[in-house]
Amino acid sequence: MQGEPRQSAPLWEKAQGILLPPPPRLEDHAKTARALQNGLRGMWLAAATPEPDSQCRGSRSFTPAQITAAPRSTEPAAHLADWQFVARLAPALHLLPRRGRRDRPLR
């Protein structure tokens, strides 16, 4: 038999009586995009809300407009659809120096 396993998987699952969850609804995508945006916003805040221009300096990975839209957009699904952008932005936010950071743990 030739073909891709993913092509025959639905037939095999049906024959085995495996019930699959329904496909995600549009609301689920919007909810997931909002959660991703909240995580990026948290990283942006933890990095002391850096200016977009300072994040773009010396990098071709982002534009100031992309960086501004990522944590603030009212339509996160539209601005965070580019997974490669998100994959580059998240580590960049995480690696920025943080102002007011304590060297000792809080008690």
N, C-alpha and C positions, 0 to 999 in steps of 0.2 A: 504494500500500500504506500502510495506516495502522498506527500502533502505535509503541511505544517501541523505539529501537535495542537496548536491553538485552534486550528480549523476543525479538528475532530473532537476536541475536548467537550464542546456542548453536547454532541451526540453521545459520547461516553458517559457524561454526567447524567444525562436524561435516562439512559439505559440502566444506570446504577441507582436511580431514584434520588440523586443528590439535588436538593433544592438550593438554588442560587438566590442571593438577595436581589431585589429589583435594582435596576440601574439607578444611579444617583439622580435626584431631581435637581433642577436649576437652583432651587433654594439651598440645597446642600453645597453646591459649588460656591455660592455667594457666602455662605457661612464659613466654609473652609478658607476662602480668600480673606475674609475679615479676620479670622484667627491668625493667619499668616501675617497679615498686616499688623495686628496687635503685637505679635512677637518681634517684628522688625521695629515697630515703634518703641517697644521696650528696650531693644538694643540701642536704638538711636538716643533715647533718653539716658541710658546708662553710659553712653559715650559722651555725655554732657552736651547734647544737641549740637553737633558740629555743623558748621556752615557747609552747604553743598559744594561751594567752590573749593573749600579746603580738602574735601574728600576727592575731588576730581583732579586736583593738582598732581601731575606726574602719572596720571592713569588715563588710559583710553577705554576703560571698562564702563564708565558711567558718564552721564551728562548731569549738570546741575538740575535740570528739569526732572529727570528720572528719580534722582535722589530726593527731591522735594516731594514728588508725587507718591513715592513708595509708602512713607508712614502717614501721609495726610489725606490721600485721595478719598473722595466719597464713593468711588467706584474701584475698590481694590482689585477686583477680578480683572479689570482692563489693564491696570498698571503692573500687576504682578504675574501676568500670564507668561512672561518670558522667564522660564526657570533658570536659564543661564545667568541672567541679570541677578536674580535672587540669590543664586549660588555664589556669585561674586560679591554681592552687597553684604550678605550676612557676615562672612568672615572679615570683611573690611570694617564693618561697624564693631565687631568684637575686638579687633586688634587696635582700635584707636585708644590713645591714652585717656584715662578717666581722671577728671578733676575731682578733688576731694576724696580720693581713694585712701582708705586706711590700710596701713601695713599690718596692723594687729587686728585680730578678730574682735567684733563687738561682744560685750558681755552683758 
